[in-house]
């Protein structure tokens, strides 16, 4: 049941993949708070059920790299709830290392978890959403899909592909009233980023200093952007990429020519 003033998703059904932690968990919580029936889909059998129980939703164990499981998830959701209004793809995998050291298996795993499930999820959702007169898809991309990072070639490639797939899908599905948009979070304080900083703890302060707003983002702030794009408030927005990065990508990277401003 909705707990806040807003109830934009009352009686609507939302699937959130990668929904057991980080941005996915914050998104699932936010949808539930605004009245949605939420399916938390994740490979995490510990935190996923806990979160689903907490928000009054449903947990679905899901290996997003298995296209058959993604297809069944959508079919099972439609059969159980009678509809599917929103599909949010949050799952990702990251391989660290130079291009020279990166194995093909690591490359493929990154794409199999980060990119392909957006395609398989959208493909499965199309007939269900079309039958009800439309729906909304939000793909969680990244600022790493807008530019490159040393040591993250596979992740950069996967997230860039998510952004452009979003555009293609938006064009193809517009006549079916299925809106497809992407969110590009920057440095968000999530367990995934925490694990990265654990490897190089001195980078935490440097990362915060690189953000014009001077801090890491909160998962809830990324979730707010996702909910906006999925809501009727964004009814004339499709094929868009909404950057949520505290101003990180606003800079050219050129050192300050007028210090002190």
MARNU-734304 format. One record per residue: residue in one letter; x, y, z of N, C-alpha, C in turn; residue number from 1. Coordinates in nm, 3 decimals. Each point is the difference from the previous one (the first is absolute). Layout:
! residues N
rest|n.px|n.py|n.pz|ca.px|ca.py|ca.pz|c.px|c.py|c.pz|nr
A|X|Y|Z|X|Y|Z|X|Y|Z|NUM
...
This chain:
! residues 261
rest|n.px|n.py|n.pz|ca.px|ca.py|ca.pz|c.px|c.py|c.pz|nr
X|0.083|-0.120|0.000|-0.083|0.120|0.000|0.087|0.125|0.000|1
X|-0.043|0.107|-0.067|0.078|0.122|-0.002|0.013|0.058|0.140|2
X|0.120|0.049|0.031|0.026|0.055|0.132|0.022|0.150|-0.003|3
X|0.017|0.058|-0.117|0.030|0.141|-0.009|-0.114|0.077|-0.064|4
X|0.027|0.128|-0.024|-0.101|0.085|-0.063|-0.027|-0.046|-0.142|5
X|0.107|-0.036|-0.072|-0.015|-0.044|-0.138|-0.041|-0.146|-0.007|6
X|-0.085|-0.033|-0.094|-0.038|-0.139|-0.024|-0.014|-0.017|-0.151|7
X|0.109|0.032|-0.071|-0.004|0.001|-0.145|-0.018|-0.138|-0.061|8
X|0.026|-0.105|0.078|0.000|-0.135|-0.057|-0.102|-0.092|0.065|9
X|-0.102|0.057|0.060|-0.105|-0.081|0.061|-0.058|-0.099|-0.100|10
X|-0.004|-0.127|0.039|-0.055|-0.110|-0.080|0.087|-0.036|-0.120|11
X|0.113|0.062|-0.015|0.090|-0.036|-0.111|0.101|-0.106|0.046|12
X|0.054|-0.071|-0.098|0.093|-0.109|0.029|0.136|0.033|-0.062|13
X|0.104|-0.014|0.082|0.135|0.032|-0.046|0.095|-0.115|0.029|14
X|0.083|-0.032|-0.097|0.111|-0.094|0.019|0.127|0.082|0.012|15
X|0.082|-0.032|0.100|0.131|0.064|0.015|0.105|-0.111|0.003|16
X|0.079|-0.012|-0.105|0.109|-0.098|0.001|0.120|0.061|0.071|17
X|0.079|-0.086|0.062|0.107|0.052|0.085|-0.059|0.076|0.118|18
X|-0.116|-0.045|0.045|-0.077|0.075|0.098|0.034|-0.024|0.145|19
X|0.099|-0.084|0.029|0.027|-0.036|0.139|0.091|0.097|0.073|20
X|0.071|0.086|-0.073|0.093|0.090|0.067|0.023|0.125|-0.084|21
X|0.065|0.098|0.060|0.040|0.120|-0.071|-0.116|0.076|-0.061|22
X|0.020|0.048|-0.121|-0.103|0.078|-0.069|-0.125|-0.084|-0.023|23
X|0.017|-0.128|-0.030|-0.115|-0.086|-0.021|-0.088|-0.010|0.123|24
X|0.061|-0.017|0.116|-0.076|-0.011|0.125|-0.070|0.132|0.031|25
X|0.070|0.112|-0.018|-0.061|0.130|0.025|-0.117|0.023|-0.094|26
X|0.012|-0.047|-0.123|-0.107|0.015|-0.099|-0.121|-0.085|0.038|27
X|0.025|-0.124|0.041|-0.110|-0.087|0.042|-0.074|0.060|0.119|28
X|0.073|0.052|0.095|-0.061|0.062|0.117|-0.083|0.122|-0.039|29
X|0.053|0.079|-0.091|-0.070|0.121|-0.042|-0.129|-0.032|-0.075|30
X|0.005|-0.099|-0.087|-0.122|-0.041|-0.072|-0.106|-0.047|0.099|31
X|0.040|-0.083|0.095|-0.095|-0.053|0.097|-0.060|0.112|0.084|32
X|0.082|0.098|0.036|-0.048|0.112|0.080|-0.104|0.084|-0.074|33
X|0.003|-0.011|-0.134|-0.097|0.075|-0.079|-0.109|-0.089|-0.058|34
X|-0.020|-0.116|0.062|-0.117|-0.080|-0.031|0.017|-0.115|-0.095|35
X|0.120|-0.019|-0.056|0.019|-0.107|-0.098|0.010|-0.137|0.066|36
X|-0.037|-0.100|-0.076|0.030|-0.138|0.036|0.134|-0.031|-0.068|37
X|0.100|-0.031|0.080|0.138|-0.008|-0.049|0.051|-0.143|0.002|38
X|0.060|-0.039|-0.111|0.071|-0.127|-0.008|0.149|0.030|0.009|39
X|0.062|-0.043|0.109|0.144|0.018|0.020|0.069|-0.121|-0.060|40
X|0.068|0.020|-0.111|0.064|-0.111|-0.071|0.151|0.010|0.017|41
X|0.060|-0.107|0.054|0.143|0.007|0.028|0.053|-0.141|0.023|42
X|0.131|-0.013|-0.010|0.065|-0.129|0.027|0.030|-0.017|0.148|43
X|-0.017|0.106|0.077|0.031|0.002|0.143|-0.117|-0.058|0.080|44
X|0.016|-0.125|0.046|-0.107|-0.069|0.071|-0.013|0.046|0.145|45
X|0.097|0.076|0.048|-0.006|0.047|0.139|-0.071|0.135|0.009|46
X|0.055|0.100|-0.068|-0.054|0.135|0.013|-0.126|0.022|-0.083|47
X|-0.013|-0.070|-0.112|-0.117|0.018|-0.085|-0.131|-0.031|0.071|48
X|-0.013|-0.120|0.058|-0.124|-0.031|0.072|-0.026|0.093|0.119|49
X|0.106|0.040|0.069|-0.015|0.091|0.113|-0.061|0.132|-0.045|50
X|0.054|0.054|-0.109|-0.051|0.127|-0.051|-0.143|-0.015|-0.049|51
X|-0.027|-0.106|-0.076|-0.136|-0.020|-0.052|-0.101|-0.009|0.114|52
X|0.036|-0.071|0.105|-0.089|-0.012|0.116|-0.020|0.136|0.068|53
X|0.108|0.076|0.009|-0.005|0.132|0.064|-0.095|0.095|-0.072|54
X|-0.003|-0.006|-0.132|-0.080|0.096|-0.077|-0.134|-0.057|-0.045|55
X|-0.029|-0.123|0.041|-0.125|-0.062|-0.041|-0.001|-0.042|-0.145|56
X|0.118|-0.028|-0.053|0.011|-0.042|-0.140|0.024|-0.149|-0.014|57
X|0.052|-0.039|-0.115|0.026|-0.140|-0.030|0.145|-0.015|-0.041|58
X|0.066|-0.104|0.048|0.137|-0.027|-0.043|0.000|-0.106|-0.109|59
X|0.078|0.023|-0.104|0.019|-0.100|-0.106|0.150|-0.022|-0.018|60
X|0.044|-0.123|0.026|0.141|-0.029|-0.023|0.027|0.006|-0.150|61
X|0.104|0.072|-0.038|0.024|0.022|-0.143|0.148|0.010|-0.031|62
X|0.045|-0.082|-0.093|0.131|0.018|-0.061|-0.025|0.073|-0.131|63
X|0.028|0.130|-0.002|-0.036|0.081|-0.118|0.075|-0.043|-0.125|64
X|0.110|-0.072|0.017|0.075|-0.045|-0.116|-0.069|-0.113|-0.074|65
X|-0.104|-0.056|0.060|-0.077|-0.108|-0.061|-0.125|0.061|-0.063|66
X|-0.003|0.010|-0.131|-0.112|0.068|-0.066|-0.133|-0.073|0.023|67
X|0.005|-0.131|0.017|-0.122|-0.074|0.029|-0.060|0.039|0.133|68
X|0.085|0.023|0.099|-0.048|0.041|0.131|-0.062|0.140|-0.005|69
X|0.061|0.089|-0.077|-0.055|0.135|-0.013|-0.138|-0.006|-0.065|70
X|-0.011|-0.079|-0.105|-0.129|-0.014|-0.069|-0.106|-0.058|0.093|71
X|0.038|-0.102|0.078|-0.096|-0.060|0.093|-0.039|0.096|0.111|72
X|0.095|0.082|0.044|-0.030|0.100|0.104|-0.113|0.092|-0.045|73
X|0.010|0.051|-0.121|-0.103|0.090|-0.052|-0.132|-0.074|-0.015|74
X|0.004|-0.121|-0.054|-0.124|-0.078|-0.019|-0.065|-0.033|0.134|75
X|0.081|-0.040|0.098|-0.053|-0.034|0.131|-0.061|0.122|0.069|76
X|0.066|0.115|-0.016|-0.051|0.123|0.060|-0.134|0.038|-0.061|77
X|-0.010|-0.008|-0.132|-0.125|0.033|-0.068|-0.111|-0.097|0.039|78
X|0.035|-0.126|0.016|-0.100|-0.100|0.035|-0.047|0.020|0.145|79
X|0.092|0.030|0.089|-0.034|0.016|0.142|-0.078|0.128|0.027|80
X|0.046|0.109|-0.061|-0.057|0.131|0.030|-0.096|0.052|-0.107|81
X|-0.002|-0.068|-0.114|-0.092|0.042|-0.105|0.048|0.116|-0.084|82
X|0.122|0.046|0.026|0.051|0.115|-0.075|0.148|0.020|0.031|83
X|0.065|0.082|-0.081|0.135|0.048|0.027|0.007|0.142|-0.053|84
X|0.024|0.095|0.088|0.000|0.140|-0.039|0.140|0.058|-0.014|85
X|0.094|-0.051|0.081|0.135|0.057|0.003|0.103|-0.111|0.006|86
X|0.104|0.012|-0.082|0.115|-0.090|0.007|0.124|0.086|0.020|87
X|0.072|-0.027|0.109|0.123|0.074|0.031|0.116|-0.098|0.001|88
X|0.101|0.026|-0.082|0.117|-0.087|-0.006|0.117|0.061|0.075|89
X|0.031|-0.054|0.118|0.109|0.053|0.083|0.120|-0.094|0.011|90
X|-0.013|-0.124|-0.041|0.107|-0.097|0.021|0.124|0.037|-0.081|91
X|0.116|-0.028|0.059|0.125|0.027|-0.073|0.112|-0.089|0.052|92
X|0.104|-0.009|-0.080|0.122|-0.069|0.040|0.117|0.083|-0.052|93
X|0.110|0.000|0.072|0.115|0.081|-0.038|0.126|-0.083|0.001|94
X|0.078|0.011|-0.104|0.132|-0.063|-0.005|0.105|0.112|0.005|95
X|0.092|-0.010|0.096|0.106|0.099|0.013|0.127|-0.051|-0.066|96
X|0.075|0.092|-0.060|0.129|-0.037|-0.058|0.023|0.063|-0.135|97
X|0.124|-0.002|-0.042|0.035|0.057|-0.130|-0.060|-0.083|-0.112|98
X|-0.013|0.061|-0.116|-0.050|-0.073|-0.118|0.090|-0.118|-0.030|99
X|0.130|0.020|0.015|0.097|-0.106|-0.031|-0.017|-0.120|0.092|100
X|-0.042|0.025|0.125|-0.012|-0.109|0.097|-0.141|-0.057|0.008|101
X|-0.095|0.066|-0.066|-0.140|-0.040|0.012|-0.028|-0.127|-0.079|102
X|-0.056|-0.099|0.066|-0.032|-0.125|-0.068|-0.134|0.010|-0.073|103
X|-0.017|-0.082|-0.100|-0.126|0.000|-0.075|-0.116|-0.040|0.090|104
X|0.023|-0.093|0.093|-0.106|-0.042|0.090|-0.045|0.116|0.088|105
X|0.094|0.081|0.047|-0.035|0.116|0.082|-0.077|0.104|-0.083|106
X|0.047|0.021|-0.121|-0.069|0.092|-0.092|-0.144|-0.047|-0.023|107
X|-0.015|-0.126|-0.035|-0.133|-0.053|-0.028|-0.091|0.005|0.122|108
X|0.054|-0.032|0.116|-0.080|0.002|0.123|-0.053|0.141|0.028|109
X|0.084|0.101|-0.022|-0.043|0.137|0.022|-0.116|0.036|-0.092|110
X|0.009|-0.036|-0.126|-0.109|0.029|-0.094|-0.122|-0.086|0.028|111
X|0.022|-0.127|0.038|-0.111|-0.090|0.025|-0.087|0.045|0.117|112
X|0.060|0.066|0.098|-0.075|0.043|0.118|-0.044|0.145|-0.009|113
X|0.081|0.083|-0.065|-0.024|0.144|0.000|-0.083|0.046|-0.119|114
X|0.021|-0.058|-0.115|-0.064|0.046|-0.124|-0.114|-0.091|-0.047|115
X|0.030|-0.125|-0.021|-0.097|-0.089|-0.064|-0.133|-0.010|0.074|116
X|-0.003|0.000|0.135|-0.129|-0.009|0.069|-0.092|0.120|-0.025|117
X|0.056|0.114|-0.038|-0.087|0.112|-0.037|-0.075|-0.036|-0.127|118
X|0.071|-0.058|-0.096|-0.063|-0.045|-0.124|-0.102|-0.109|0.025|119
X|0.038|-0.104|0.075|-0.092|-0.112|0.021|-0.120|0.043|0.084|120
X|0.022|0.090|0.095|-0.111|0.049|0.081|-0.099|0.081|-0.081|121
X|0.052|0.089|-0.083|-0.088|0.081|-0.086|-0.073|-0.090|-0.098|122
X|0.072|-0.093|-0.060|-0.063|-0.089|-0.099|-0.116|-0.078|0.062|123
X|0.020|-0.048|0.123|-0.105|-0.075|0.067|-0.116|0.088|0.043|124
X|0.030|0.125|0.036|-0.104|0.090|0.052|-0.089|0.057|-0.110|125
X|0.049|0.007|-0.122|-0.075|0.066|-0.108|-0.142|-0.051|-0.014|126
X|-0.023|-0.130|-0.021|-0.139|-0.043|-0.022|-0.089|0.020|0.122|127
X|0.057|-0.013|0.120|-0.078|0.018|0.122|-0.043|0.146|0.014|128
X|0.095|0.092|-0.019|-0.031|0.142|0.012|-0.091|0.047|-0.113|129
X|0.027|-0.048|-0.119|-0.081|0.041|-0.116|-0.146|-0.040|0.018|130
X|-0.022|-0.117|0.057|-0.137|-0.049|0.020|-0.079|0.088|0.095|131
X|0.070|0.071|0.089|-0.068|0.087|0.095|0.005|0.147|-0.041|132
X|0.051|0.026|-0.120|0.001|0.136|-0.050|0.125|0.079|0.029|133
X|0.106|-0.066|0.046|0.127|0.070|0.020|0.067|-0.034|0.130|134
X|0.113|0.066|0.022|0.078|-0.024|0.120|0.127|0.084|-0.003|135
X|0.086|-0.025|0.096|0.125|0.077|0.010|0.115|-0.092|0.034|136
X|0.111|0.022|-0.069|0.125|-0.070|0.028|0.104|0.103|0.040|137
X|0.074|-0.029|0.106|0.112|0.086|0.038|0.123|-0.089|0.013|138
X|0.099|0.029|-0.083|0.126|-0.073|0.004|0.100|0.079|0.083|139
X|0.064|-0.065|0.094|0.100|0.068|0.081|0.135|-0.015|-0.071|140
X|0.042|0.108|-0.061|0.130|0.003|-0.067|0.102|0.059|0.098|141
X|0.081|0.093|-0.043|0.103|0.056|0.087|0.070|0.114|-0.072|142
X|0.061|0.090|0.077|0.086|0.100|-0.064|0.116|-0.070|-0.070|143
X|0.030|-0.123|0.040|0.105|-0.077|-0.067|-0.043|-0.048|-0.138|144
X|-0.126|0.023|-0.034|-0.046|-0.024|-0.136|0.006|0.124|-0.086|145
X|0.033|0.113|0.062|0.011|0.127|-0.073|0.143|0.036|-0.032|146
X|0.094|-0.058|0.073|0.143|0.027|-0.020|0.076|-0.123|0.047|147
X|0.132|0.003|-0.020|0.082|-0.116|0.033|0.065|0.010|0.137|148
X|0.037|-0.117|0.052|0.075|-0.010|0.126|0.115|-0.097|-0.021|149
X|0.115|0.032|0.054|0.111|-0.096|-0.006|-0.036|-0.123|0.084|150
X|0.020|-0.115|-0.058|-0.020|-0.124|0.073|-0.143|-0.051|0.004|151
X|-0.092|0.067|-0.072|-0.140|-0.041|0.001|-0.055|-0.014|-0.143|152
X|0.083|-0.047|-0.091|-0.040|-0.003|-0.141|-0.128|-0.078|-0.025|153
X|-0.014|-0.115|0.064|-0.120|-0.082|-0.023|-0.124|0.070|0.056|154
X|0.012|0.057|0.118|-0.112|0.070|0.063|-0.038|0.123|-0.081|155
X|0.102|0.076|-0.046|-0.027|0.115|-0.085|-0.077|-0.040|-0.125|156
X|0.045|-0.106|-0.063|-0.064|-0.045|-0.124|-0.144|-0.044|0.026|157
X|-0.021|-0.073|0.109|-0.134|-0.050|0.031|-0.096|0.114|0.030|158
X|0.043|0.095|0.082|-0.089|0.110|0.037|-0.026|0.094|-0.117|159
X|0.099|0.021|-0.086|-0.024|0.080|-0.120|-0.103|-0.067|-0.090|160
X|0.008|-0.132|-0.009|-0.096|-0.074|-0.081|-0.140|0.006|0.060|161
X|-0.010|0.000|0.132|-0.130|0.014|0.065|-0.065|0.131|-0.042|162
X|0.078|0.107|-0.002|-0.052|0.132|-0.037|-0.053|-0.001|-0.143|163
X|0.075|-0.055|-0.091|-0.044|0.005|-0.140|-0.111|-0.101|-0.028|164
X|0.000|-0.112|0.071|-0.113|-0.091|-0.014|-0.128|0.068|0.048|165
X|0.012|0.078|0.106|-0.115|0.074|0.051|-0.059|0.089|-0.108|166
X|0.085|0.067|-0.075|-0.048|0.088|-0.107|-0.072|-0.081|-0.109|167
X|0.062|-0.109|-0.040|-0.060|-0.083|-0.106|-0.134|-0.056|0.045|168
X|-0.005|-0.049|0.123|-0.125|-0.056|0.050|-0.108|0.106|0.012|169
X|0.040|0.120|0.040|-0.098|0.109|0.013|-0.063|0.031|-0.135|170
X|0.079|0.004|-0.102|-0.052|0.028|-0.134|-0.093|-0.111|-0.047|171
X|0.042|-0.122|0.022|-0.077|-0.114|-0.049|-0.132|-0.018|0.073|172
X|-0.003|0.035|0.128|-0.117|-0.031|0.083|-0.091|0.120|0.027|173
X|0.037|0.115|-0.054|-0.079|0.121|0.027|-0.146|-0.015|-0.043|174
X|-0.024|-0.062|-0.115|-0.138|-0.014|-0.050|-0.082|-0.097|0.085|175
X|0.069|-0.078|0.084|-0.069|-0.090|0.092|-0.017|0.063|0.138|176
X|0.036|0.129|0.011|-0.011|0.073|0.127|0.087|-0.060|0.109|177
X|0.110|-0.062|-0.042|0.099|-0.052|0.095|0.119|0.095|-0.001|178
X|0.018|0.071|0.109|0.109|0.096|0.009|0.125|-0.069|0.054|179
X|0.116|0.032|-0.059|0.126|-0.063|0.040|0.102|0.110|0.024|180
X|0.049|0.009|0.122|0.098|0.103|0.036|0.113|-0.062|0.081|181
X|0.107|0.077|0.015|0.115|-0.046|0.077|0.037|0.103|0.105|182
X|0.053|-0.050|0.110|0.057|0.084|0.104|0.150|-0.029|0.005|183
X|0.080|0.106|0.011|0.145|-0.015|0.009|0.048|0.050|0.135|184
X|0.005|-0.087|0.100|0.053|0.043|0.129|0.151|0.022|-0.008|185
X|0.047|0.089|0.086|0.144|0.022|0.014|0.052|-0.081|0.117|186
X|0.072|0.066|0.089|0.057|-0.066|0.117|-0.106|-0.006|0.110|187
X|-0.067|-0.114|0.007|-0.108|-0.020|0.096|0.050|-0.092|0.112|188
X|-0.032|0.036|0.123|0.045|-0.074|0.117|-0.079|-0.130|0.011|189
X|0.051|-0.104|-0.063|-0.064|-0.131|-0.003|0.100|-0.106|0.044|190
X|-0.046|-0.120|0.034|0.094|-0.107|0.035|0.102|-0.027|-0.110|191
X|-0.044|0.010|-0.127|0.093|-0.024|-0.111|0.114|0.100|-0.001|192
X|-0.030|0.127|0.017|0.105|0.102|0.003|0.084|-0.018|0.126|193
X|-0.063|-0.040|0.109|0.074|-0.024|0.123|0.104|-0.109|-0.018|194
X|-0.034|-0.105|-0.074|0.097|-0.106|-0.025|0.116|0.050|-0.084|195
X|-0.029|0.089|-0.095|0.107|0.056|-0.082|0.093|0.085|0.085|196
X|-0.055|0.081|0.088|0.082|0.085|0.087|0.078|-0.083|0.101|197
X|-0.052|-0.117|0.036|0.071|-0.087|0.095|0.133|-0.045|-0.057|198
X|0.006|-0.010|-0.133|0.125|-0.038|-0.066|0.100|0.114|0.002|199
X|-0.051|0.124|-0.009|0.084|0.119|-0.005|-0.062|0.108|0.089|200
X|0.010|-0.014|0.132|-0.071|0.091|0.090|0.038|0.146|-0.015|201
X|0.120|0.027|-0.046|0.042|0.140|-0.016|-0.076|0.071|-0.112|202
X|-0.067|-0.078|-0.084|-0.074|0.060|-0.112|-0.136|0.058|0.042|203
X|-0.046|-0.035|0.118|-0.131|0.047|0.044|-0.004|0.152|0.007|204
X|0.098|0.060|0.067|0.005|0.145|0.013|0.020|0.066|-0.136|205
X|0.082|-0.062|-0.084|0.023|0.055|-0.134|-0.129|-0.002|-0.082|206
X|-0.077|-0.106|0.015|-0.126|-0.011|-0.074|-0.097|0.109|0.043|207
X|-0.013|0.022|0.130|-0.089|0.104|0.048|0.044|0.137|-0.048|208
X|0.131|0.022|-0.002|0.052|0.129|-0.043|-0.025|0.025|-0.148|209
X|-0.013|-0.107|-0.078|-0.023|0.014|-0.143|-0.143|0.040|-0.033|210
X|-0.091|-0.017|0.096|-0.142|0.031|-0.022|-0.026|0.146|0.037|211
X|-0.050|0.082|-0.090|-0.025|0.141|0.032|-0.085|0.021|0.124|212
X|-0.097|-0.088|0.026|-0.080|0.014|0.122|0.075|-0.045|0.125|213
X|0.118|-0.058|-0.018|0.088|-0.029|0.112|-0.033|-0.123|0.081|214
X|-0.080|-0.091|-0.053|-0.035|-0.120|0.075|-0.044|-0.110|-0.096|215
X|-0.006|-0.122|0.052|-0.058|-0.110|-0.076|-0.152|0.015|0.000|216
X|-0.064|-0.052|-0.103|-0.144|0.002|-0.004|-0.058|-0.110|0.087|217
X|-0.124|0.016|0.038|-0.071|-0.103|0.075|-0.080|-0.086|-0.097|218
X|-0.016|-0.127|0.032|-0.076|-0.090|-0.086|-0.142|0.052|-0.020|219
X|-0.055|0.062|0.104|-0.135|0.054|-0.009|-0.010|0.112|-0.104|220
X|0.109|0.071|-0.021|-0.003|0.109|-0.098|-0.005|-0.056|-0.142|221
X|0.068|-0.111|-0.023|-0.011|-0.067|-0.130|-0.139|-0.060|-0.017|222
X|-0.054|-0.056|0.108|-0.133|-0.058|-0.006|-0.105|0.105|-0.033|223
X|0.016|0.121|0.054|-0.095|0.108|-0.030|-0.006|0.027|-0.151|224
X|0.117|-0.002|-0.064|0.004|0.024|-0.144|-0.068|-0.113|-0.076|225
X|0.022|-0.123|0.045|-0.062|-0.116|-0.064|-0.151|0.007|0.011|226
X|-0.050|0.032|0.120|-0.144|0.008|0.018|-0.061|0.112|-0.084|227
X|0.070|0.111|-0.010|-0.052|0.108|-0.085|-0.017|-0.048|-0.143|228
X|0.101|-0.064|-0.056|-0.008|-0.044|-0.139|-0.106|-0.107|-0.020|229
X|-0.027|-0.079|0.104|-0.102|-0.105|-0.010|-0.141|0.053|0.022|230
X|-0.012|0.123|0.050|-0.131|0.053|0.040|-0.069|0.074|-0.114|231
X|-0.127|0.031|0.024|-0.076|0.078|-0.097|0.051|0.143|-0.013|232
X|0.077|0.045|0.098|0.060|0.133|-0.009|0.099|0.010|-0.115|233
X|0.049|-0.115|-0.046|0.094|-0.005|-0.112|-0.068|-0.055|-0.126|234
X|-0.131|0.023|-0.013|-0.077|-0.062|-0.107|0.044|0.041|-0.141|235
X|0.072|0.112|-0.012|0.046|0.045|-0.133|0.151|-0.016|-0.013|236
X|0.058|-0.086|0.083|0.145|-0.023|-0.003|0.026|-0.144|-0.038|237
X|0.070|-0.020|-0.109|0.046|-0.133|-0.038|0.127|0.013|-0.081|238
X|0.087|-0.100|0.013|0.129|0.004|-0.067|0.100|0.093|0.066|239
X|-0.029|0.043|0.122|0.085|0.097|0.069|0.099|-0.068|0.093|240
X|0.107|0.072|0.029|0.100|-0.045|0.096|0.011|0.106|0.108|241
X|-0.039|-0.034|0.121|0.001|0.094|0.111|0.124|-0.027|0.086|242
X|0.088|0.100|0.006|0.125|-0.014|0.075|-0.023|0.043|0.145|243
X|0.043|-0.086|0.093|-0.015|0.027|0.143|0.139|-0.016|0.063|244
X|0.080|0.107|-0.009|0.141|-0.017|0.037|0.061|0.116|0.079|245
X|-0.083|0.088|0.054|0.054|0.110|0.079|0.085|0.096|-0.078|246
X|-0.014|0.000|-0.133|0.077|0.090|-0.085|0.131|-0.058|-0.050|247
X|0.024|-0.128|0.028|0.129|-0.061|-0.036|0.033|0.013|-0.148|248
X|-0.098|-0.026|-0.086|0.027|0.003|-0.145|-0.021|0.137|-0.062|249
X|-0.027|0.102|0.083|-0.015|0.135|-0.053|0.134|0.061|-0.038|250
X|0.107|-0.053|0.055|0.134|0.057|-0.024|0.063|-0.055|-0.127|251
X|0.085|0.080|-0.061|0.075|-0.046|-0.117|0.123|-0.082|0.040|252
X|0.045|0.017|0.124|0.122|-0.068|0.045|0.121|0.090|-0.009|253
X|-0.014|0.116|-0.063|0.111|0.095|-0.008|0.026|0.058|0.140|254
X|0.123|0.007|0.044|0.028|0.059|0.132|-0.054|0.144|0.008|255
X|-0.039|0.040|0.123|-0.056|0.133|0.019|0.095|0.108|-0.053|256
X|-0.055|0.085|-0.087|0.080|0.112|-0.053|-0.022|0.127|0.081|257
X|-0.104|-0.002|0.083|-0.027|0.115|0.088|-0.016|-0.056|0.141|258
X|0.109|-0.030|0.066|-0.008|-0.059|0.135|-0.074|0.091|0.097|259
X|-0.065|-0.064|0.094|-0.066|0.076|0.106|-0.145|0.027|-0.022|260
X|-0.052|-0.029|-0.118|-0.142|0.025|-0.027|-0.083|-0.111|0.065|261
